[in-house]
Amino acid sequence: MDHLKKPSFKEACWFWLKLGFISFGGPAGQIAIMHEFLVEKKKWISESRFLHALNYTMILPGPEAQQLATYTGWLLHGTKGGLVAGVFFVLPSMFILCGLSALYATYGNIPWVYAMFSGLKPAVMAIVILALIKIGTKSLHTTFHFLLAGMAFVLMFFFNTPFPYIIIGALLLSFVVRRMLPSLFKQTTSAQEQLAKDEEQYFINRNHFLPDAGFKIGRLVRQVFAAALLWVIPIGLFYLFSSDFSFWKQLSLFFTQAAFVTFGGAYAVLPYVAQVSVEQLNWLTELQMIDGLALGETTPGPLVMVLVFVGFMAGYNHYDGSVLMGALGLVATTFYTFVPCFLFVFAGAPIIEKTRENEKIKQALTLVTAAVVGVILNLTIYLGKAIVFPEEMTLGGIDYPILGWVVVSFVAMYRFKLNMITWIVISSVFGLVNHFITQLL
């Protein structure tokens, strides 16, 4: 069948580049967009393989959506595919934020930029809801899966339980249930047959095995050495050519450390980054940090890209308003934030791929997947509250034009199957129009 042909590397490169420009909505939105293209439209990767990769990237430190792109790129074209996917996921956002940060530092807030991107938020909300329906339908196979998804949602939404604890809990629960009540893992024959049939439609499916899967000490040593060498090179250049090496050393070490503690997504690490960069290092003010968060939330790319705004302002303020030094700080921050992310994926993915042959691990990961559905539901509601109730959770606090656009977006993409990229462009225009109407009123 034609759709089982391996995508060419050029075709994949164009896809990853395009994804870098439309990856709005934080992790939930970005995972939804990747699922829409990779699984639903392109049929490059099956549902089971997509969720298997997602389960792994969810437990890693760092932005899970960027790591998921790296993992799936690696599945399709090896190391070069993973590099291209991961870099292109970040690169457009880096250039956009560099330009917006320079404008912000020079001229202050940019209302029309916020307005244009505000129109994208309800569209992304609709995309996330669509993904929740599709992923939930295909990954919640038993009553036990539904119960676990509900428990994960309750723990995150009502008790603010950190995501890593939920994943660890799901794995421990899997161990207990498998020993005491193994029947809870059983699926109906019809469900198993449908899953097997679905797998046949995809190039990368449950029957596709990678020859290099598994743990290999030589490969791991080479990967760690390459990552360490890459990490050292910019530090060496700063040492040789910078007049203030201590600043660049501090910046490099700080954002490398941040990359290793970002368990649970960007919202888990931002309070730490804000406290240290504002209160201890004096790289920017508290208000500038808030504006940076707004820029990060309204531009494509992972939300952790807020850190590169911090890097820009650090260089800009330290060098007395130099936009060039701010841009260098932004590039250095991007580099040191994401180098560890690539190492985690390239070192771990071959091992994780090997676990697909282990029935115990596969059953455990079905519970992790169920928990992830609950987490996505929590992110959906979190996103919905911020978009539809921008000020307060009351009937009077509802932004009715935005709520209306969420409904219109959902119907347009679900009922009429309108192209996602086309709708994102339409939604940005809606944001501008809505802003100007609000200003007139």
Backbone torsions as a table, in degrees:
resi	resn	phi	psi	omega
1	MET	NA	144.2	-174.5
2	ASP	-61.8	-36.7	-175.1
3	HIS	-74.7	-3.6	176.2
4	LEU	-92.1	-1.8	177.2
5	LYS	-69.0	141.2	178.6
6	LYS	-67.2	130.4	177.1
7	PRO	-63.5	141.2	177.9
8	SER	-67.8	157.6	179.4
9	PHE	-62.5	-37.7	178.5
10	LYS	-63.5	-44.0	179.2
11	GLU	-61.8	-42.1	179.0
12	ALA	-65.2	-40.3	179.3
13	CYS	-59.3	-44.7	178.7
14	TRP	-63.1	-39.0	178.9
15	PHE	-63.5	-47.3	-178.3
16	TRP	-65.2	-35.8	177.9
17	LEU	-65.5	-44.3	178.0
18	LYS	-61.8	-40.2	178.8
19	LEU	-60.6	-36.9	-179.9
20	GLY	-60.9	-26.8	-179.0
21	PHE	-90.9	-14.7	-176.3
22	ILE	-120.0	10.2	-175.2
23	SER	-83.6	69.1	179.7
24	PHE	-92.0	165.8	167.6
25	GLY	94.9	16.4	-179.7
26	GLY	68.0	-171.4	-174.2
27	PRO	-59.0	-41.5	-178.7
28	ALA	-62.8	-45.3	179.5
29	GLY	-66.0	-40.4	-177.3
30	GLN	-69.6	-40.7	176.0
31	ILE	-63.6	-38.4	178.1
32	ALA	-63.3	-42.9	-179.7
33	ILE	-65.8	-43.1	178.3
34	MET	-63.3	-40.9	179.0
35	HIS	-62.5	-42.0	-179.6
36	GLU	-59.1	-43.9	-175.3
37	PHE	-83.9	-51.0	-173.5
38	LEU	-69.5	-41.1	-175.2
39	VAL	-94.8	-52.4	-172.2
40	GLU	-76.5	-46.8	-172.6
41	LYS	-95.5	-54.8	-176.3
42	LYS	-74.7	-31.1	-175.9
43	LYS	57.0	37.9	176.9
44	TRP	-81.6	-33.2	-175.0
45	ILE	-133.5	134.8	-178.2
46	SER	-76.5	165.7	-179.6
47	GLU	-58.1	-45.4	-176.5
48	SER	-64.4	-39.8	180.0
49	ARG	-71.4	-37.6	177.6
50	PHE	-62.0	-47.0	-178.4
51	LEU	-69.7	-33.3	177.2
52	HIS	-62.2	-44.7	177.3
53	ALA	-66.2	-41.3	-179.6
54	LEU	-61.8	-42.0	179.4
55	ASN	-57.2	-42.3	-179.1
56	TYR	-68.3	-48.1	-176.2
57	THR	-67.3	-24.5	178.9
58	MET	-67.1	-27.3	-177.0
59	ILE	-94.9	-1.0	178.9
60	LEU	-85.6	152.2	166.5
61	PRO	-70.2	147.3	-179.4
62	GLY	108.3	172.8	-178.1
63	PRO	-70.5	114.5	-173.6
64	GLU	-64.3	-34.0	-178.4
65	ALA	-68.0	-41.8	178.0
66	GLN	-65.4	-39.1	178.8
67	GLN	-70.7	-32.5	175.0
68	LEU	-65.7	-40.4	176.0
69	ALA	-62.2	-43.2	178.3
70	THR	-61.4	-44.9	-179.1
71	TYR	-62.0	-48.6	-178.0
72	THR	-68.7	-34.5	174.3
73	GLY	-63.5	-38.3	176.8
74	TRP	-65.8	-39.3	177.6
75	LEU	-59.3	-39.4	-175.1
76	LEU	-79.9	-41.2	-172.6
77	HIS	-139.4	24.8	176.0
78	GLY	71.5	-156.3	-175.1
79	THR	-59.9	-42.5	-179.4
80	LYS	-65.2	-35.0	177.4
81	GLY	-67.3	-39.7	177.7
82	GLY	-66.5	-39.9	178.0
83	LEU	-62.3	-47.2	-179.0
84	VAL	-62.9	-46.0	-178.9
85	ALA	-61.8	-46.8	-178.3
86	GLY	-67.7	-41.4	-179.1
87	VAL	-69.2	-45.4	-178.9
88	PHE	-67.8	-24.1	176.6
89	PHE	-66.9	-28.7	-174.5
90	VAL	-102.1	-35.3	-169.4
91	LEU	-58.3	-49.5	179.6
92	PRO	-58.3	-41.6	179.0
93	SER	-62.9	-38.7	-179.6
94	MET	-62.2	-46.1	-179.9
95	PHE	-67.8	-40.1	178.7
96	ILE	-63.3	-46.7	-179.7
97	LEU	-67.5	-30.9	177.3
98	CYS	-64.1	-46.7	178.7
99	GLY	-64.0	-45.4	-178.7
100	LEU	-68.2	-35.8	178.2
101	SER	-65.7	-39.5	177.7
102	ALA	-64.4	-43.0	177.4
103	LEU	-64.2	-41.3	-179.4
104	TYR	-63.3	-47.4	-178.3
105	ALA	-64.7	-31.1	-176.4
106	THR	-86.9	-41.5	-172.1
107	TYR	-118.7	-5.1	-178.3
108	GLY	91.0	-159.0	-177.5
109	ASN	-59.5	152.1	-178.6
110	ILE	-123.1	86.8	-172.4
111	PRO	-58.4	-38.9	-175.5
112	TRP	-68.7	-28.7	176.6
113	VAL	-67.9	-47.7	177.5
114	TYR	-59.5	-39.0	-178.6
115	ALA	-63.8	-45.4	-178.8
116	MET	-63.0	-45.3	-178.4
117	PHE	-74.0	-23.2	177.8
118	SER	-65.1	-28.1	176.6
119	GLY	-69.8	-22.3	179.6
120	LEU	-77.4	-26.6	-175.1
121	LYS	-59.4	-48.9	178.1
122	PRO	-64.8	-31.6	176.4
123	ALA	-66.0	-42.6	177.5
124	VAL	-64.2	-36.9	177.4
125	MET	-58.3	-43.8	178.5
126	ALA	-65.4	-39.0	178.7
127	ILE	-62.8	-40.9	179.9
128	VAL	-65.5	-41.9	178.6
129	ILE	-61.9	-42.6	177.5
130	LEU	-60.5	-43.7	179.8
131	ALA	-65.4	-40.2	179.0
132	LEU	-59.2	-43.6	179.2
133	ILE	-63.6	-46.4	-176.0
134	LYS	-69.1	-46.7	-179.2
135	ILE	-67.7	-41.8	178.5
136	GLY	-61.7	-41.9	-179.5
137	THR	-61.9	-37.3	-173.9
138	LYS	-95.1	-8.4	-177.4
139	SER	-117.7	-15.3	177.8
140	LEU	-98.5	94.6	-171.0
141	HIS	-97.5	-21.5	-177.2
142	THR	-132.4	167.9	177.2
143	THR	-59.8	-36.5	179.2
144	PHE	-61.7	-40.2	177.6
145	HIS	-61.7	-43.4	178.8
146	PHE	-62.7	-42.6	179.5
147	LEU	-62.4	-41.6	-179.2
148	LEU	-67.3	-40.2	176.4
149	ALA	-60.6	-41.3	177.8
150	GLY	-64.8	-39.9	178.0
151	MET	-63.8	-42.6	179.6
152	ALA	-61.9	-41.9	178.8
153	PHE	-62.6	-47.1	-178.5
154	VAL	-61.0	-43.2	-178.9
155	LEU	-63.1	-40.2	-179.0
156	MET	-77.6	-43.9	-172.1
157	PHE	-74.7	-43.8	-173.9
158	PHE	-96.5	-27.2	-174.6
159	PHE	-117.3	2.1	178.2
160	ASN	52.5	38.1	179.3
161	THR	-68.6	127.8	179.6
162	PRO	-58.2	142.1	-176.5
163	PHE	-56.1	-44.9	-179.9
164	PRO	-56.5	-34.7	179.2
165	TYR	-65.8	-37.2	179.6
166	ILE	-65.5	-42.1	179.6
167	ILE	-66.1	-43.0	177.8
168	ILE	-62.2	-41.6	178.0
169	GLY	-61.3	-41.1	179.3
170	ALA	-64.1	-39.9	179.4
171	LEU	-67.4	-42.3	177.3
172	LEU	-64.3	-40.9	178.3
173	LEU	-62.4	-38.1	178.1
174	SER	-60.6	-43.0	-179.6
175	PHE	-62.6	-43.7	-178.3
176	VAL	-68.4	-47.7	-176.5
177	VAL	-65.0	-39.1	-179.7
178	ARG	-61.5	-33.6	179.8
179	ARG	-81.1	-37.6	-171.7
180	MET	-97.7	-39.0	-176.8
181	LEU	-136.5	65.6	-177.1
182	PRO	-61.3	-21.0	-178.9
183	SER	-64.6	-21.4	-179.7
184	LEU	-67.2	-18.8	179.5
185	PHE	-85.7	-13.2	-173.5
186	LYS	-72.7	136.8	176.3
187	GLN	-105.7	157.7	177.0
188	THR	-68.3	155.9	-179.8
189	THR	-60.3	-40.8	-179.5
190	SER	-64.2	-37.5	178.9
191	ALA	-66.2	-42.0	178.9
192	GLN	-64.1	-42.0	179.8
193	GLU	-64.7	-39.5	-179.9
194	GLN	-66.8	-40.7	178.4
195	LEU	-62.6	-43.0	179.6
196	ALA	-63.8	-39.9	179.1
197	LYS	-65.4	-41.7	179.9
198	ASP	-61.1	-38.4	-176.9
199	GLU	-61.2	-29.8	-175.7
200	GLU	-67.5	-14.2	-175.6
201	GLN	-85.0	-5.0	-169.2
202	TYR	-117.4	150.5	177.4
203	PHE	-67.7	-54.2	173.9
204	ILE	-92.8	108.9	-178.7
205	ASN	-131.9	-173.8	-173.7
206	ARG	-65.9	-17.4	179.8
207	ASN	-95.9	2.7	-178.4
208	HIS	-94.2	118.7	-178.0
209	PHE	-115.7	139.5	179.2
210	LEU	-90.9	132.2	-176.3
211	PRO	-63.9	-27.8	-175.8
212	ASP	-97.3	12.5	-178.9
213	ALA	-67.2	150.0	179.4
214	GLY	114.3	171.4	-178.4
215	PHE	-85.8	129.3	176.4
216	LYS	-135.8	114.2	-173.6
217	ILE	-61.2	-38.8	-179.8
218	GLY	-62.4	-43.7	179.4
219	ARG	-64.5	-41.7	179.7
220	LEU	-62.4	-43.2	179.5
221	VAL	-62.0	-43.6	179.1
222	ARG	-62.5	-41.0	-179.0
223	GLN	-65.9	-44.2	179.0
224	VAL	-64.9	-40.9	178.9
225	PHE	-63.8	-43.2	179.9
226	ALA	-63.7	-42.4	179.1
227	ALA	-64.7	-41.7	179.1
228	ALA	-64.2	-40.5	179.0
229	LEU	-64.4	-44.8	177.5
230	LEU	-60.5	-38.0	-179.0
231	TRP	-66.8	-37.1	-174.7
232	VAL	-75.6	-32.9	-172.6
233	ILE	-56.4	-53.2	179.1
234	PRO	-61.2	-38.4	177.5
235	ILE	-58.5	-42.5	178.5
236	GLY	-64.0	-40.6	179.0
237	LEU	-65.6	-40.7	176.9
238	PHE	-62.8	-38.5	179.9
239	TYR	-64.5	-39.2	-176.5
240	LEU	-78.4	-36.2	-168.4
241	PHE	-117.0	-8.7	-178.0
242	SER	-92.9	144.0	176.8
243	SER	-83.8	-10.0	-178.9
244	ASP	-136.6	70.8	-175.3
245	PHE	-62.7	-33.2	-176.5
246	SER	-60.6	-37.5	179.0
247	PHE	-63.7	-48.6	-176.8
248	TRP	-68.8	-34.2	176.1
249	LYS	-63.9	-44.2	179.6
250	GLN	-63.0	-44.7	179.6
251	LEU	-62.4	-44.9	-178.3
252	SER	-63.8	-45.8	-179.1
253	LEU	-66.9	-38.8	-177.5
254	PHE	-64.1	-47.3	-176.9
255	PHE	-77.3	-24.3	171.1
256	THR	-66.3	-44.2	178.0
257	GLN	-61.6	-42.5	179.0
258	ALA	-60.5	-37.1	-179.3
259	ALA	-63.4	-28.9	-177.4
260	PHE	-88.3	-7.2	-177.7
261	VAL	-118.6	14.4	-177.2
262	THR	-87.1	43.9	172.8
263	PHE	-68.8	136.5	178.5
264	GLY	87.2	10.3	175.0
265	GLY	91.7	-179.4	-173.5
266	ALA	-63.6	-36.5	-176.8
267	TYR	-64.9	-21.5	178.2
268	ALA	-77.6	-31.9	-175.4
269	VAL	-96.1	-22.0	-176.1
270	LEU	-60.6	-41.6	177.6
271	PRO	-58.8	-39.5	178.5
272	TYR	-65.0	-46.4	-179.8
273	VAL	-63.7	-42.8	-179.4
274	ALA	-62.5	-44.7	-177.9
275	GLN	-62.9	-46.7	-176.0
276	VAL	-71.7	-47.5	-174.6
277	SER	-70.6	-31.8	-178.9
278	VAL	-87.0	-51.5	-170.2
279	GLU	-86.4	-33.8	-175.7
280	GLN	-99.6	-46.4	-175.5
281	LEU	-91.8	-17.3	178.9
282	ASN	56.7	39.7	178.8
283	TRP	-78.0	-28.3	179.0
284	LEU	-158.3	169.5	-179.2
285	THR	-89.6	169.0	179.3
286	GLU	-63.1	-41.2	179.0
287	LEU	-64.9	-38.5	177.1
288	GLN	-64.7	-35.7	177.3
289	MET	-63.8	-42.0	178.7
290	ILE	-64.6	-43.4	177.6
291	ASP	-63.2	-36.5	177.4
292	GLY	-64.2	-38.7	176.7
293	LEU	-62.9	-40.2	177.7
294	ALA	-63.0	-42.8	177.6
295	LEU	-62.8	-43.3	-179.2
296	GLY	-64.1	-37.0	-178.1
297	GLU	-74.3	-22.6	-175.1
298	THR	-105.5	5.4	177.6
299	THR	-115.7	160.0	179.4
300	PRO	-68.0	165.2	179.6
301	GLY	100.1	168.3	-179.3
302	PRO	-64.7	148.1	-178.1
303	LEU	-62.2	-24.6	178.9
304	VAL	-63.5	-9.4	175.0
305	MET	-63.9	-12.2	171.9
306	VAL	-55.6	-31.4	-179.8
307	LEU	-61.2	-33.8	-177.8
308	VAL	-71.9	-27.3	172.7
309	PHE	-65.1	-40.9	176.8
310	VAL	-60.6	-42.5	178.1
311	GLY	-62.5	-38.6	177.9
312	PHE	-63.3	-49.6	-177.5
313	MET	-65.7	-31.2	177.1
314	ALA	-62.9	-49.4	178.9
315	GLY	-66.5	-40.5	-178.3
316	TYR	-62.8	-48.6	-177.0
317	ASN	-74.6	-37.6	-178.6
318	HIS	-65.8	-33.8	-178.9
319	TYR	-103.8	35.4	170.0
320	ASP	55.1	50.9	173.6
321	GLY	79.9	28.7	178.0
322	SER	-88.9	113.8	178.3
323	VAL	-65.1	-35.7	179.6
324	LEU	-63.0	-44.5	178.5
325	MET	-69.4	-32.2	174.4
326	GLY	-62.8	-44.3	178.6
327	ALA	-62.8	-39.5	178.1
328	LEU	-65.3	-39.8	176.1
329	GLY	-62.5	-38.2	178.9
330	LEU	-65.8	-44.6	179.9
331	VAL	-64.7	-43.9	179.6
332	ALA	-62.8	-40.4	178.8
333	THR	-63.7	-43.8	178.0
334	THR	-58.7	-46.1	-177.6
335	PHE	-60.8	-50.3	-174.5
336	TYR	-76.6	-18.9	175.9
337	THR	-76.7	-34.0	-170.0
338	PHE	-106.2	-17.0	177.2
339	VAL	-56.3	-45.4	177.4
340	PRO	-61.0	-32.9	-179.0
341	CYS	-61.0	-42.0	179.0
342	PHE	-66.5	-39.7	179.5
343	LEU	-62.3	-44.0	-179.6
344	PHE	-58.7	-41.5	-177.4
345	VAL	-73.5	-51.4	-176.0
346	PHE	-64.5	-33.1	179.1
347	ALA	-78.1	-36.8	-173.8
348	GLY	-92.2	-29.8	-174.3
349	ALA	-57.9	-45.2	179.2
350	PRO	-60.1	-35.1	179.2
351	ILE	-70.4	-44.5	-179.8
352	ILE	-63.4	-37.5	178.4
353	GLU	-61.8	-35.7	-179.6
354	LYS	-66.7	-28.7	-177.3
355	THR	-70.1	-12.5	-180.0
356	ARG	-64.2	-20.0	-179.5
357	GLU	-83.5	-11.5	-177.3
358	ASN	-93.4	115.9	-175.5
359	GLU	-63.0	-38.4	-179.9
360	LYS	-63.2	-44.4	-179.5
361	ILE	-68.2	-38.5	178.6
362	LYS	-61.1	-42.3	179.4
363	GLN	-67.5	-37.6	177.2
364	ALA	-62.5	-41.4	-178.1
365	LEU	-70.4	-23.2	174.7
366	THR	-65.3	-32.9	176.8
367	LEU	-73.9	-36.3	174.8
368	VAL	-61.8	-42.3	178.2
369	THR	-60.4	-43.2	178.2
370	ALA	-61.2	-41.5	177.6
371	ALA	-63.8	-38.3	178.8
372	VAL	-62.0	-36.9	176.9
373	VAL	-60.2	-42.6	176.6
374	GLY	-63.2	-36.9	178.1
375	VAL	-66.9	-41.7	178.3
376	ILE	-63.9	-37.9	176.0
377	LEU	-61.7	-41.5	177.5
378	ASN	-62.7	-44.2	178.3
379	LEU	-64.1	-35.7	178.7
380	THR	-62.8	-46.2	-179.6
381	ILE	-69.4	-38.8	176.7
382	TYR	-59.3	-46.5	178.9
383	LEU	-64.1	-41.8	-179.5
384	GLY	-63.0	-40.8	178.4
385	LYS	-61.6	-43.9	-177.9
386	ALA	-68.0	-32.3	-175.9
387	ILE	-85.3	-48.9	-173.4
388	VAL	-83.6	-31.3	179.2
389	PHE	-118.0	73.2	-174.2
390	PRO	-66.4	-22.0	-176.4
391	GLU	-115.0	-51.5	-178.4
392	GLU	-151.7	153.7	-177.2
393	MET	-86.0	68.5	175.7
394	THR	-137.0	166.7	177.9
395	LEU	-59.7	-36.2	178.9
396	GLY	-71.7	-18.9	-178.1
397	GLY	-90.3	1.1	-179.0
398	ILE	-73.3	132.7	172.3
399	ASP	-89.0	94.4	-171.4
400	TYR	-65.0	-39.9	175.5
401	PRO	-59.5	-39.8	179.6
402	ILE	-68.5	-44.2	177.4
403	LEU	-59.0	-42.9	178.1
404	GLY	-61.1	-37.9	-178.8
405	TRP	-72.5	-29.3	173.3
406	VAL	-60.8	-46.9	-179.5
407	VAL	-64.6	-46.3	179.9
408	VAL	-60.6	-42.3	-179.9
409	SER	-63.7	-43.4	-180.0
410	PHE	-62.0	-47.5	-179.9
411	VAL	-63.6	-41.9	-178.1
412	ALA	-61.4	-42.3	-175.8
413	MET	-88.2	-28.8	-178.5
414	TYR	-88.3	-49.1	-175.5
415	ARG	-82.6	-43.0	-174.9
416	PHE	-102.6	-0.7	174.0
417	LYS	55.8	36.7	179.5
418	LEU	-67.7	145.6	-179.2
419	ASN	-59.7	133.9	-175.6
420	MET	-62.5	-42.5	-178.5
421	ILE	-65.1	-42.8	176.9
422	THR	-58.6	-42.5	-177.8
423	TRP	-69.7	-32.8	176.9
424	ILE	-63.7	-41.6	177.1
425	VAL	-63.6	-46.2	179.0
426	ILE	-59.4	-40.1	-177.6
427	SER	-68.5	-34.1	176.8
428	SER	-66.2	-36.9	175.9
429	VAL	-66.0	-41.2	176.7
430	PHE	-57.9	-41.5	179.6
431	GLY	-60.2	-43.2	178.3
432	LEU	-64.7	-45.7	-179.3
433	VAL	-62.3	-44.7	-179.8
434	ASN	-61.8	-38.0	179.4
435	HIS	-64.8	-46.7	-177.6
436	PHE	-67.2	-36.6	177.4
437	ILE	-65.1	-42.4	178.9
438	THR	-61.9	-40.4	179.5
439	GLN	-64.3	-38.7	-179.6
440	LEU	-68.9	-37.0	-179.2
441	LEU	-76.4	NA	NA
